[in-house]
Amino acid sequence: MLKDRQLLALRRGDRQVLSIPSAFVAEGKVLKGLPGLLTLLADAGYNDVESVRWLFTADDSLPGSPVQALAENRGTEVKRRAQALAF
């Protein structure tokens, strides 16, 4: 799933263990809309660290963070904001 960019993982801690944010998975499944959103962010020039930072940064216009909006099935709003990043 990492290779296919369905999920992102970052290296954390002293041992640099590869970790997937738990917010990316709900009920044993990848959040609906996350793979497409990761593609949009990559197309906008975001690397993995920047993408995760963007996903977890609060956005008053959503409200909440983009990852929270995805979890609440508000993916369309999040994708609109990600598409605007490319311009």
N, C-alpha and C positions, 0 to 999 in steps of 0.2 A: 504494500500500500504506500510505503514511503517512496519507493522507486517510481510508482505510477502517479505520484503527487496527489494521492487521495487524502494523505495526512502529512503533517510536518512534524519533525522532531528536532530538538536542539540539544546541544551538549551542555551538561550542567554539573556543577560541583567539582571537587578536586580531581576526581577520577574521570571527569568528562564523559559521564554516562549519557547515552542518547536517551532523551525523554520526550514523550508525546504529552502535551497538555491534556489533562483529564477532561477539560471542557470541550474538547474536540469529539468526545465519544459520549453518547447517551444511550442507555439501555442496550449496551453491547454493539451499537452501530455508530458509524461516522455521522456527525451532524448533517442533516439534509442541507444541501447547498454548499457545504464546505469545499469539496473538490473543485467545483466551478469557480468559487471565490478565490481559491488559491491560485488558479490559473489566471484570473483577472489581475491579481496582485503581481504575479510574476511578469505578466505582459506589461504592467505599469512600471516595471523595473525594480520592484521590491525584492530583496533577497529574503531568505528564510527568517532571519532575526527581525528584519523590518516588518515582515508580514505578521509575525506573531505579536510584535509590539503594536501594530495598527489594530489587530483583532482585539486586543485587550485594553486599548485606550478608550476611555469614556468619550462619548460623542453626545453632546446635549441635544442634537437634532434627532437622535434615534428614539428615545433617550437610552442611556446605558452604553455598553460597549458593543461593537459589532458581533462578537461571539455570543453575547447574551441575546442579542436580537435574533441570531440564527437559531439559538436554542428555543426561542419563543415563536419560531416559525414566521419570522419577519425578514426572510432572506432577500426579498425583492428590494426592500429599502437599503439593505447593506450592499447589494450588488450595484445599485445605482451610485452609491458613494464610491465604491471601488472603481467603477468605470470612469468616474470623473477624475480620478487620480492620474489617469493616463494622459490627460490633456493639460 
